[in-house]
Amino acid sequence: MLKSYLFRVGLAAVTTLALVGCGGDTSQTGSNKSSSETLYISAIPDEKVTDQIAKFSKLSEHLSGELGVDVRFVSSTDYTDSITKFTNGEVHLVWFGGLSGVQARMAVPGAQAIAQGKADPKYKSYFIANKATGLKPSEDFPAAIKDTIFTFGSPGSTSGRLMPTYFIMQNNGGVEPDKWFAQKPGYQMSGGHVATANAVADGTYQTGALNYKTYDSLVESDPKIAENTVKIWTTPFYADYNFTVHPEVNTIFGDGFIEKVQAALISVPAGSDAIKAINRDSVIAAKNADFDGIKDTAVKMGLIEK
């Protein structure tokens, strides 16, 4: 079931939906050409969609100024939606997680990971607990979570689902979470990592896993999270988020445009409102091979097919 959820991105409807996204010009069957030359960008929904729209408007402005084209942000309802939009050519540049980026590039031959946050080659997840559980921070894997009511983030999340699952199995003899936990764990189908933190803080779930950057930011800005939750374990490092670009942009905007987009992303000023969209300090170059470890892990766990 999980495999089908994570990889139900088919190519059969690409032509039809790409035409719709480009205004229905039937003279360009199967292409993503846009007479208005608008670069459409999107992102996996790590937080409330309304918050993303506001934050990514600043990044859109920066890219538009650097590239000399209209840039518009298109929200995605969930991880699968962001992959589907990319696969169908409805969006050209997406801020993906490690796993969703792998899935998107597998679905679109020629797609490239071109940029990532400086922190992303060494990313990590936190396991957190409601303070009422009495669980304390530890350098060792918190085996006591086995008897708690636990929540992952989105099923398609690298830092909220894939890697936490990997590390849970690594520390329990290879047993899948659904079989290891005393009570089957839950998932946050919308709201991303913020929803996970709130679910644990509210006591809906006793423990959960989410990315460290979101949690650290919430502890600083949200008294409810700071007062009611505790970080109990930090995972080892792994590669995660990235900007992936659709190969059709070179057709739409001209040869070499992919390199221009990469340069524009890397040029986002540190500390600017534009870079706040991705909650990073700076942007560096990336390539597909940087995420081979994520792909290999997902394949070994049976979450995607090779």
N, C-alpha and C positions, 0 to 999 in steps of 0.2 A: 504493500500500500504506500509506504513512504517513498519507495523508488519511483512509483508512478507519479506521486505528487511532485517530487523534485525534478522529474525529467519529462513532464508532459508537454514539452515544447516541440511541436511538430512543424514541418516545413510545408505541409500540403496546402495551407491557406495563405502562404506568403504572397503570391501574386495578387490575389483579390484584395487582401488587407493593405498591401503596399500601395495599390492604386487608390484606395479610399484615403489613405494618409496623405497622398500627394494630390488630392483633388479630383481623382477619378479620370485622369487623362489616359484614355484607352489606347492612344497612339504610342504609349511607352510601356507596353505590357511587360510586367515583371520587374520594372526598374523602380528606383526610388528617386528619380529626378524631380526636382522641385523648381518651378519657374520663379518662385519668390526667393529662392536661395536662402532658406531658413535652416539653421542648424538646430535640431531638436535634441535636448538633453533630458536625462531622467536620472533617478537614483532609487536604490532599494529603500523601502520605507522603514528606516531605523527608528523613526520618531513619528509624531503626528504629521499628517500630510500638510496641514496648514502651516506648521512650523517650517517644513521643508520648502514650501513655495516661497515663503518670505526670505529664507536664507539663500536659496539658489538663485533668486532674482539678482543678487549682487554678483554672484559668479557669472551669471549670464551676461551681465553688463560688462564685466571684465573681458570675457571671451569675445563679445561683440566688438569691443574697442580694439582688441589685439588682432582679430581676424578680418574685420571689415565686413562682416555679414550679420544678418539678424540672428539672434540666438534666443530660443524660448525653452523654458522648463516645462516638462510634461510630468505630472505626478503619476505614480504607479500605486495601485491599491495593495499589492503584496509582492513578495519576491518573484513568484511565478509570472505575475503581470509585467514586471520590469523585463524579464527575459523574453516574454512573448512579444512585447512591443519592439524590443531590439531585433528579434528574429524576423519579425514582419517588416522591418524597415521603417517603423513609425517613429522611432527615435534613433539618433546616430551616435550618441555618446552617453554612456551610463556609468554612474558611480556604483559599482558592484561590490559585493563581498567576495571573498576568495572563491567559494563554491559557486555562487551564482555567476561569477565571471567565467569560471571554467565551463559551466553549462552553456552560457551564451556563446562562447567561442567555439565550443563543440558543435553548436547548432548552426553557426554562420562561418563557413570556411573563409579564411582571410581576415577575420576579425582579430584585432590586436589589443593587448593590454599595453597602454602607452605611458601611464603615469600612476603614481601612488603617493600616499603621504610618507614623509620621512620615517614615521613610526611603523609603517605597515610591514616591512620585511621581518620585523620582530614584534609581532602582535601577541596579545594574550587575552584570556578570559578570566573573569572572577566567578567564584562560587560564593553566593551570599546567603545569609540566613536572617530570618526575623529574630530580633534579640530575645524574644520570649522563648525561643528554643533552648537557649543557654549555650549554643555552640560558640566556640571561640576560634580566633585566627590560629592557623597552624601551617607549618611548612610541609607537613605530610598530607596526603590525600585524605579528606574528611569522610572516612568510611561510615560514620554515624548518620550521614544523610540518607543511607539506605532505608531507614525507618521513618523518614519525613515525607511530607507531601511536597514534591519537587516539580518545578516548571522549567522547561526549556523556553527559548524564544521562538521565532518562526522556524518551522521545519526546514526552511531553505537557508537558514542563517549559518554562516561559518563559525562565528564566535559565540552564537547563542544556541547552536544545535550540533553541527558536525564535530567540531573539535572537543566540546564538552563530552559528547558521546564517546569520542575516541579515548579521551583520558579516563573516563569512567570505566570503560571496558579494559583499558590497559592496567587499571588498578584493582580489577575484580576477577581476573582470570578469563576475561574475554566474554563475559555474559552481557547480553544486550540490556540496556536500561529498562525496557518494558518488562523484562523477566527478573532483573536484579532488584529493583526497588520494591519495597513491601506493597506499595500502592502505585499503580501505573502513573507515570509522570504526565503533566499537562504541557500545553504549548500556548504561546501567545500568538494568535493568528493575525492580530493587527496591533499597531502601536510599537512594534519592535522591542528594543532593549529597555526603553522607558516603561513600557507596559510590564515587562518582567520585574523591574525594580519596584514598581507600584504594587504589583500583585503580592510580592513578598512583604513589602512594608505594610500593606493593608491586612496581612494575615490570611489572605485567600490561599496562598501557598506558603509553606514554611521555609523552603529553600529554593534556589534557582541559579541559573547561569546566564551571564551576559558579558558584553565586551567591556573592557576596563575603562576606556575613555568615556563612555556614556555614564558609567557608574561614578567615576571620579567627578565628572561635571555635576551630576545630580546631587552628590553629597555636599558640594559647595553651594548649590543654588536652591535645593529643596529640603527644608527642615524635616519634612516627614520621612524622607529617605534616610537622612543623616541620623535621626533620632530612633528610628525603628528597625534599621537593618545593620548588619555587620558583615564585612568581607571576611570569609573564613578560609579561602584558599585561592591561590593564583596558579594558573596552568603554566606549563613550559611555553616557550615562544613558538610561533608559527607565522607563515605569511598570510596576509588577509586582503584588505580592501584594494581596489584599483579602478582606474578609469579605463574602460574598454571602448574602442571606436569601431564603427561599422565600416567595412571596406568600400562601401558605395560612396563614401564622402569624396573620394578622389574623382569619382565620375560626376558627382553633383557640383563640386566646387573646383575641380581641376587637379592635375597631378601634383603630388607633394603636399596636399592639404593635410594629410594625417600628421606629417612632421610639423606643420604649422600649428595644429591643435596641440600637439605634445609640447611645443615650445611655449604656447600661450598658457597652458596649465602650469608648467614649471615656473613661469614668470609671475604667478599670482603672489602679490606681496605678503610677506609674513605679517601676521597680526591684523590683516585687513578684513573687512566685512566679507569679502569674496571668499577667503579661505575658511571662514567660520562655517560655511555651508557643509564642509566635510570634517569639521572639528579637528583640524591638523595645524601644525606650526608652519610646515612648508611642504612643497611637492617635489618629488624627484621622478626620474625616468623609470619605466618598468617595461618588462617584456613577458611574453607568454610563458617562457620557461621558468620564470620566477615562481609560478604557481603549480609546477609539476607535483610538488609534494602534496598539495591540497587535492589534486586530481587523483594521485595514487592512493591517498587515504580514503577518499570517497569510493573509489573502485573496490578497494580491499574490504570496506565495510558494506559493500553491496548497495550503496546509495545512488550510484550512477553506473552506467554501462560504459565500458572502455570504447 
